[in-house]
Amino acid sequence: AYALFESECGNVVRARQLFKQASVADPTHQPVWQAWAVMEFKEGNVERARELFQKGVSANPRGPSVAYLYH
């Protein structure tokens, strides 16, 4: 939530740091990967967003939030 807040405030560098920390703390938490990827897409980093979406799917392919990563 803090990373999303920072992203919405335009603090993309700080948001990236927070998303990275969250993904290390729980690499199977798919909402983190999804939110991070969407932020990168909005910033114009399409390839990076694609990588993050794929990491989220790979982290937990049968997880309850996997559909959001495909959406």
Beta strands, then each sheet from edge to edge (+ up, - down):
end
